[in-house]
């Protein structure tokens, strides 16, 4: 099954056949692909090239509910980005090395793009880079349960959480190392944390930290600052927000992102 077919199936599952005043995600994805393919330029010798090094896709959600739909349909597992790359791949055309594709969701839309629901921006050179700011990475603070460290600063693309620092298979071979490791002792709270509990993935393009459950025995749960409960799944996961309380079984960890919190205060 191609990436585009997977994208269509994911979108059909999200919208469930329902319709409203918004343009449907499946219709938007097809329109985006068609517009991108129209940019492919034929050259001498039968060559066909995509002439841009950067593509930014802006999806206009309109409200929080539609944004959640778009996150599932387009952002999760980078479905839209992967579908675009598949359609621009040889033999259809030649693409520049290091082609950058950004997919962004915005809740406000220019008046002339409300009906279309998206906009595409193209660039032919690397964007001008501002001096990199000093950014403090998020912190996982253990509130309930006993871990090897009470605070863990996220510094990798993937951060594993579980009981025991190094997990072995049935033949005694190591197959996973937990970055935030709860002690494998008789503590009742710790025993509700699976050895392979969950992981956090960082997306450098969007700045998002997304939490996924790894089919743990007692589950992974987020409680927002407003009291809302979010059950974390294996495949979709959930984007973390500053102040989120994360429950790994009965163990409780606070997610603190100082950069975002300063932005809210300012």
The 8 nearest C-alpha neighbors of each residue, nearest first, counted from 0:
[[1, 4, 2, 5, 3, 6, 8, 7],
 [2, 0, 4, 3, 5, 82, 85, 6],
 [1, 3, 5, 82, 4, 6, 81, 0],
 [2, 4, 6, 82, 1, 5, 7, 85],
 [5, 3, 7, 1, 6, 2, 0, 8],
 [6, 4, 2, 8, 3, 7, 9, 1],
 [5, 7, 3, 9, 4, 8, 78, 2],
 [8, 6, 4, 10, 5, 9, 11, 3],
 [7, 9, 11, 5, 10, 6, 12, 4],
 [10, 8, 6, 12, 7, 11, 72, 5],
 [9, 11, 72, 13, 7, 12, 8, 25],
 [12, 10, 8, 14, 13, 9, 15, 7],
 [11, 13, 9, 15, 10, 14, 8, 16],
 [14, 12, 10, 11, 15, 9, 68, 72],
 [13, 15, 11, 16, 17, 12, 10, 18],
 [16, 14, 12, 17, 13, 11, 10, 18],
 [15, 17, 14, 18, 11, 12, 13, 23],
 [18, 16, 15, 14, 19, 23, 13, 11],
 [17, 19, 16, 20, 23, 14, 21, 22],
 [20, 18, 21, 17, 22, 23, 14, 16],
 [19, 21, 22, 18, 23, 114, 113, 17],
 [22, 20, 19, 23, 114, 18, 116, 60],
 [21, 23, 116, 24, 20, 26, 27, 114],
 [22, 24, 26, 25, 21, 27, 18, 14],
 [25, 23, 27, 26, 28, 10, 22, 72],
 [26, 24, 28, 27, 23, 10, 7, 29],
 [25, 27, 23, 29, 24, 28, 30, 22],
 [28, 26, 24, 30, 25, 29, 31, 23],
 [29, 27, 31, 25, 30, 26, 24, 32],
 [28, 30, 32, 26, 31, 27, 33, 25],
 [29, 31, 27, 33, 28, 32, 34, 26],
 [32, 30, 28, 34, 29, 33, 27, 35],
 [31, 33, 29, 35, 30, 34, 36, 28],
 [34, 32, 30, 36, 31, 35, 29, 37],
 [33, 35, 37, 31, 36, 32, 30, 38],
 [36, 34, 32, 37, 38, 33, 31, 39],
 [35, 37, 33, 38, 39, 34, 32, 87],
 [38, 36, 34, 35, 39, 33, 40, 32],
 [39, 37, 36, 35, 40, 49, 34, 50],
 [40, 38, 49, 36, 48, 37, 47, 41],
 [39, 41, 48, 47, 38, 49, 42, 50],
 [42, 40, 47, 46, 48, 39, 45, 43],
 [43, 41, 46, 47, 45, 44, 40, 48],
 [44, 42, 45, 46, 41, 47, 40, 48],
 [43, 45, 46, 42, 41, 47, 48, 40],
 [44, 46, 43, 42, 47, 41, 92, 48],
 [47, 45, 42, 44, 41, 43, 48, 92],
 [46, 48, 41, 92, 40, 42, 93, 39],
 [49, 47, 93, 92, 40, 39, 50, 94],
 [48, 50, 39, 94, 51, 93, 40, 92],
 [51, 49, 48, 52, 39, 40, 123, 94],
 [50, 52, 123, 53, 122, 49, 121, 95],
 [53, 51, 98, 123, 95, 122, 124, 99],
 [54, 52, 99, 122, 51, 121, 98, 100],
 [53, 55, 121, 100, 120, 99, 101, 122],
 [54, 56, 101, 120, 119, 100, 102, 57],
 [57, 55, 102, 119, 118, 103, 101, 58],
 [56, 58, 103, 118, 117, 104, 102, 119],
 [59, 57, 117, 104, 105, 103, 116, 60],
 [58, 60, 105, 116, 108, 106, 117, 61],
 [61, 59, 106, 66, 65, 62, 105, 58],
 [60, 62, 106, 107, 59, 65, 108, 63],
 [63, 61, 65, 64, 106, 60, 66, 107],
 [62, 64, 66, 65, 67, 61, 106, 60],
 [65, 63, 67, 66, 62, 68, 60, 61],
 [64, 66, 68, 60, 67, 62, 63, 69],
 [67, 65, 63, 60, 69, 64, 68, 70],
 [66, 68, 70, 64, 65, 69, 63, 71],
 [69, 67, 65, 71, 66, 70, 72, 64],
 [70, 68, 72, 66, 71, 67, 73, 65],
 [71, 69, 74, 67, 68, 73, 72, 75],
 [70, 72, 75, 68, 69, 73, 74, 67],
 [73, 71, 69, 10, 70, 9, 68, 74],
 [72, 74, 79, 69, 78, 70, 71, 75],
 [75, 73, 70, 77, 71, 78, 76, 72],
 [76, 74, 77, 71, 70, 73, 78, 235],
 [75, 77, 78, 74, 235, 73, 234, 81],
 [78, 76, 74, 75, 80, 79, 81, 73],
 [79, 77, 81, 76, 73, 80, 6, 82],
 [78, 80, 73, 82, 81, 77, 83, 74],
 [79, 81, 83, 77, 82, 78, 84, 100],
 [80, 82, 84, 78, 83, 79, 77, 85],
 [83, 81, 3, 79, 85, 2, 80, 84],
 [84, 82, 80, 86, 85, 81, 79, 87],
 [85, 83, 81, 87, 82, 86, 88, 80],
 [84, 86, 82, 88, 83, 87, 81, 2],
 [87, 85, 83, 84, 88, 82, 91, 32],
 [86, 88, 84, 85, 92, 83, 91, 89],
 [87, 89, 85, 86, 91, 92, 84, 90],
 [90, 88, 91, 92, 93, 87, 94, 86],
 [89, 91, 92, 88, 93, 87, 47, 46],
 [92, 90, 89, 88, 87, 47, 93, 86],
 [91, 93, 47, 89, 48, 90, 88, 87],
 [92, 94, 48, 89, 49, 47, 88, 95],
 [93, 95, 49, 48, 92, 96, 87, 88],
 [96, 94, 98, 52, 97, 93, 51, 49],
 [97, 95, 98, 94, 52, 99, 93, 51],
 [96, 98, 99, 95, 52, 94, 53, 100],
 [97, 99, 52, 95, 96, 53, 100, 94],
 [100, 98, 53, 97, 52, 54, 101, 55],
 [101, 99, 54, 55, 53, 80, 98, 102],
 [100, 102, 55, 56, 54, 103, 99, 204],
 [103, 101, 56, 55, 57, 100, 104, 80],
 [102, 104, 57, 56, 58, 101, 105, 55],
 [105, 103, 58, 57, 59, 60, 106, 66],
 [106, 104, 59, 107, 60, 58, 103, 57],
 [105, 107, 61, 60, 59, 62, 108, 104],
 [108, 106, 105, 61, 59, 109, 60, 62],
 [107, 109, 59, 113, 110, 112, 106, 61],
 [108, 110, 112, 111, 113, 107, 59, 116],
 [111, 109, 112, 113, 108, 114, 107, 115],
 [110, 112, 109, 113, 114, 115, 108, 116],
 [113, 111, 115, 109, 110, 114, 116, 108],
 [114, 112, 116, 110, 115, 108, 111, 109],
 [115, 113, 116, 112, 22, 111, 21, 110],
 [116, 114, 112, 113, 117, 22, 27, 118],
 [115, 117, 59, 113, 114, 112, 58, 22],
 [118, 116, 58, 57, 59, 115, 112, 119],
 [117, 119, 57, 56, 120, 58, 116, 112],
 [120, 118, 56, 55, 57, 121, 54, 117],
 [119, 121, 55, 54, 56, 118, 122, 53],
 [122, 120, 54, 53, 51, 55, 119, 123],
 [121, 123, 53, 51, 124, 52, 54, 120],
 [122, 124, 51, 52, 53, 121, 125, 50],
 [125, 123, 122, 52, 126, 53, 51, 127],
 [124, 126, 127, 123, 52, 53, 122, 128],
 [127, 125, 128, 124, 122, 53, 123, 129],
 [128, 126, 125, 129, 124, 130, 122, 131],
 [127, 129, 126, 130, 131, 125, 132, 124],
 [128, 130, 131, 127, 132, 126, 133, 125],
 [131, 129, 132, 128, 133, 127, 134, 126],
 [130, 132, 129, 133, 128, 134, 127, 135],
 [133, 131, 134, 130, 129, 135, 258, 128],
 [132, 134, 131, 135, 130, 136, 258, 257],
 [135, 133, 132, 136, 258, 131, 257, 137],
 [134, 136, 258, 137, 257, 133, 256, 138],
 [135, 137, 153, 134, 152, 154, 138, 256],
 [138, 136, 256, 255, 153, 152, 257, 135],
 [137, 139, 152, 255, 151, 254, 153, 140],
 [138, 140, 254, 151, 150, 253, 252, 152],
 [139, 141, 150, 253, 252, 149, 138, 142],
 [140, 142, 252, 149, 143, 150, 251, 253],
 [143, 141, 252, 251, 140, 144, 253, 250],
 [144, 142, 251, 250, 141, 252, 145, 188],
 [143, 145, 250, 188, 189, 146, 142, 251],
 [146, 144, 181, 182, 189, 143, 147, 149],
 [181, 147, 145, 148, 182, 180, 149, 144],
 [146, 148, 180, 181, 182, 149, 145, 179],
 [147, 149, 146, 150, 151, 179, 180, 145],
 [148, 150, 141, 140, 146, 147, 151, 145],
 [151, 149, 140, 148, 139, 141, 152, 138],
 [150, 152, 139, 138, 153, 179, 140, 148],
 [151, 153, 138, 137, 154, 139, 136, 150],
 [154, 152, 137, 136, 155, 138, 151, 158],
 [153, 155, 152, 136, 156, 158, 137, 157],
 [156, 154, 157, 153, 158, 201, 200, 199],
 [155, 157, 201, 200, 158, 154, 202, 199],
 [158, 156, 200, 155, 199, 201, 159, 198],
 [157, 159, 199, 198, 178, 155, 200, 160],
 [160, 158, 198, 177, 178, 197, 179, 157],
 [161, 159, 179, 177, 197, 198, 196, 180],
 [160, 162, 194, 196, 195, 180, 193, 177],
 [163, 161, 194, 181, 180, 193, 183, 192],
 [162, 164, 183, 180, 182, 165, 181, 194],
 [165, 163, 177, 180, 176, 166, 162, 178],
 [166, 164, 176, 163, 175, 177, 173, 167],
 [165, 167, 175, 173, 174, 176, 163, 164],
 [168, 166, 173, 172, 171, 174, 165, 169],
 [167, 169, 171, 170, 172, 173, 174, 166],
 [170, 168, 171, 167, 172, 173, 166, 174],
 [171, 169, 168, 172, 167, 173, 174, 166],
 [170, 172, 167, 168, 169, 173, 166, 174],
 [171, 173, 167, 168, 170, 174, 169, 166],
 [174, 172, 167, 166, 175, 168, 165, 171],
 [173, 175, 167, 166, 172, 168, 176, 165],
 [176, 174, 166, 165, 173, 177, 167, 195],
 [175, 177, 165, 164, 166, 178, 159, 174],
 [178, 176, 159, 164, 160, 180, 179, 161],
 [179, 177, 159, 180, 158, 160, 176, 164],
 [178, 180, 160, 177, 151, 159, 181, 161],
 [181, 179, 164, 162, 163, 161, 177, 146],
 [146, 182, 180, 162, 145, 163, 147, 161],
 [183, 181, 146, 184, 163, 162, 145, 147],
 [182, 184, 163, 162, 181, 189, 185, 190],
 [183, 185, 182, 186, 189, 190, 187, 181],
 [186, 184, 187, 190, 183, 189, 188, 182],
 [185, 187, 189, 184, 188, 190, 144, 145],
 [188, 186, 190, 189, 185, 191, 144, 184],
 [187, 189, 190, 249, 144, 191, 186, 250],
 [188, 190, 186, 191, 192, 187, 144, 181],
 [189, 191, 187, 192, 188, 186, 185, 183],
 [192, 190, 248, 189, 188, 249, 217, 193],
 [193, 191, 248, 190, 189, 162, 247, 161],
 [194, 192, 196, 195, 215, 162, 161, 216],
 [193, 195, 162, 161, 196, 163, 192, 166],
 [194, 196, 161, 193, 213, 197, 215, 160],
 [197, 195, 161, 193, 215, 213, 194, 160],
 [198, 196, 212, 213, 160, 211, 159, 195],
 [197, 199, 159, 158, 211, 160, 210, 212],
 [200, 198, 210, 158, 209, 157, 211, 208],
 [201, 199, 157, 209, 156, 208, 210, 158],
 [200, 202, 208, 156, 207, 203, 157, 209],
 [201, 203, 207, 206, 204, 205, 208, 200],
 [204, 202, 206, 205, 201, 207, 156, 208],
 [205, 203, 202, 206, 101, 207, 102, 201],
 [204, 206, 207, 203, 202, 103, 101, 102],
 [205, 207, 203, 202, 204, 208, 201, 209],
 [208, 206, 202, 205, 201, 209, 238, 203],
 [207, 209, 201, 200, 239, 238, 199, 202],
 [210, 208, 238, 200, 237, 199, 239, 207],
 [209, 211, 199, 237, 236, 198, 238, 200],
 [212, 210, 236, 233, 198, 197, 232, 231],
 [211, 213, 197, 233, 232, 214, 219, 231],
 [212, 214, 197, 196, 215, 233, 195, 211],
 [215, 213, 212, 233, 216, 196, 218, 197],
 [214, 216, 196, 218, 213, 193, 217, 195],
 [215, 217, 218, 193, 214, 191, 192, 248],
 [218, 216, 248, 215, 191, 219, 192, 247],
 [217, 219, 215, 248, 216, 247, 220, 212],
 [218, 220, 247, 231, 246, 212, 248, 230],
 [219, 221, 230, 246, 231, 245, 229, 218],
 [222, 220, 245, 229, 244, 228, 246, 223],
 [221, 223, 228, 244, 227, 226, 243, 229],
 [224, 222, 243, 226, 227, 225, 221, 244],
 [223, 225, 226, 242, 243, 222, 227, 244],
 [224, 226, 223, 227, 222, 228, 243, 242],
 [227, 225, 223, 224, 222, 228, 221, 243],
 [226, 228, 223, 222, 225, 229, 224, 221],
 [229, 227, 222, 221, 226, 223, 230, 220],
 [230, 228, 221, 220, 231, 222, 227, 223],
 [231, 229, 220, 221, 232, 219, 228, 218],
 [230, 232, 236, 219, 220, 212, 237, 229],
 [233, 231, 236, 212, 234, 235, 211, 230],
 [232, 234, 212, 211, 213, 236, 235, 214],
 [233, 235, 232, 236, 211, 212, 76, 75],
 [236, 234, 232, 233, 75, 237, 211, 71],
 [235, 237, 211, 232, 210, 231, 233, 234],
 [236, 238, 210, 209, 231, 239, 235, 211],
 [239, 237, 209, 208, 210, 207, 240, 236],
 [240, 238, 208, 209, 237, 210, 243, 241],
 [239, 241, 243, 242, 238, 254, 256, 223],
 [242, 240, 255, 256, 243, 254, 260, 259],
 [241, 243, 254, 255, 224, 240, 244, 253],
 [244, 242, 223, 254, 241, 240, 222, 253],
 [243, 245, 253, 222, 221, 252, 254, 242],
 [244, 246, 221, 252, 251, 220, 253, 243],
 [247, 245, 251, 220, 250, 219, 248, 249],
 [248, 246, 219, 250, 192, 249, 251, 245],
 [247, 249, 217, 191, 192, 250, 218, 246],
 [250, 248, 188, 247, 246, 191, 251, 192],
 [251, 249, 144, 143, 247, 246, 248, 188],
 [250, 252, 246, 143, 142, 245, 141, 249],
 [251, 253, 141, 245, 140, 142, 244, 139],
 [252, 254, 244, 140, 139, 243, 245, 255],
 [255, 253, 139, 243, 242, 241, 138, 244],
 [256, 254, 241, 138, 137, 242, 257, 253],
 [255, 257, 137, 241, 258, 259, 260, 138],
 [256, 258, 260, 259, 255, 261, 137, 135],
 [257, 259, 261, 260, 256, 262, 135, 134],
 [260, 258, 262, 261, 257, 256, 263, 241],
 [259, 261, 257, 263, 262, 258, 256, 264],
 [262, 260, 264, 258, 263, 259, 265, 257],
 [261, 263, 259, 265, 260, 264, 258, 257],
 [264, 262, 260, 261, 265, 259, 258, 257],
 [263, 265, 261, 262, 260, 259, 258, 257],
 [264, 262, 263, 261, 260, 259, 258, 257]]
